[in-house]
Amino acid sequence: MIDPKNFKDQRVLNRFRFLHPDAQRLALEMIDFVQSTYNFSPVITETVTTYEEDKALNRKSETHAEGRAFDMRTAGWTSAQIQTFIVTGK
């Protein structure tokens, strides 16, 4: 289930629907894992961007503009939480 609290702002939430379905599914699985494992709500900070936005950020990859990438904030996570998430996350 998509919950606005898991998105940095309305723009990021609105653009979530333009992500590739596999990326959407992965993001939702990641959110579920963090909530059930660490008992806090993670935040998706970026989803789909425009090519102009990518150029302004000097991105080298087009994965955000193509809907194949998203960013999740890890500020506030412990090193152990990040490591567990990488190794055992879905």
Secondary structure in CASP SS format (residue, H / E / C, confidence):
PFRMAT SS
TARGET T0000
AUTHOR 0000-0000-0000
METHOD secondary structure of the structure
MODEL  1
M C 1.00
I C 1.00
D C 1.00
P H 1.00
K H 1.00
N H 1.00
F E 1.00
K C 1.00
D C 1.00
Q H 1.00
R H 1.00
V H 1.00
L H 1.00
N H 1.00
R H 1.00
F H 1.00
R C 1.00
F C 1.00
L C 1.00
H C 1.00
P H 1.00
D H 1.00
A H 1.00
Q H 1.00
R H 1.00
L H 1.00
A H 1.00
L H 1.00
E H 1.00
M H 1.00
I H 1.00
D H 1.00
F H 1.00
V H 1.00
Q H 1.00
S H 1.00
T H 1.00
Y H 1.00
N C 1.00
F C 1.00
S C 1.00
P C 1.00
V C 1.00
I E 1.00
T E 1.00
E E 1.00
T C 1.00
V C 1.00
T C 1.00
T C 1.00
Y H 1.00
E H 1.00
E H 1.00
D H 1.00
K H 1.00
A H 1.00
L C 1.00
N C 1.00
R C 1.00
K C 1.00
S C 1.00
E C 1.00
T C 1.00
H C 1.00
A C 1.00
E C 1.00
G C 1.00
R C 1.00
A C 1.00
F C 1.00
D E 1.00
M E 1.00
R C 1.00
T C 1.00
A C 1.00
G C 1.00
W C 1.00
T C 1.00
S H 1.00
A H 1.00
Q H 1.00
I H 1.00
Q H 1.00
T H 1.00
F H 1.00
I H 1.00
V H 1.00
T H 1.00
G C 1.00
K C 1.00
END
